[in-house]
């Protein structure tokens, strides 16, 4: 596919998220990228199903990545669970704030 990300959306399926190379290094260290990259497709799918928008799901992925970079990862016992919980909570907050804006 020449490095291009597919955007075809089959009925009920989220678009393919951009890939992150699991072997990528940040300044010679992993920087938590391998864990994030391994669960990112699942996180994107959760966000897409909760929000119904690929653009909003991508925004949540960026927020999750930034939070993952700021957390002391040595204290996280189960990184995939932490990332899933963070994704879910950010989506819930986004949906609730959208509902509040529509009510006012």
Secondary structure, DSSP 8 states (H G I E B T S, - for coil): -TT-------TT---------TT--BTTB-TTHHHHHHHHHHHHHHHHHHHS-HHHHHHHHHHHHHHHHHS-GGG-S-HHHHHHHHHHHHHHHHHHHHHHHHH-
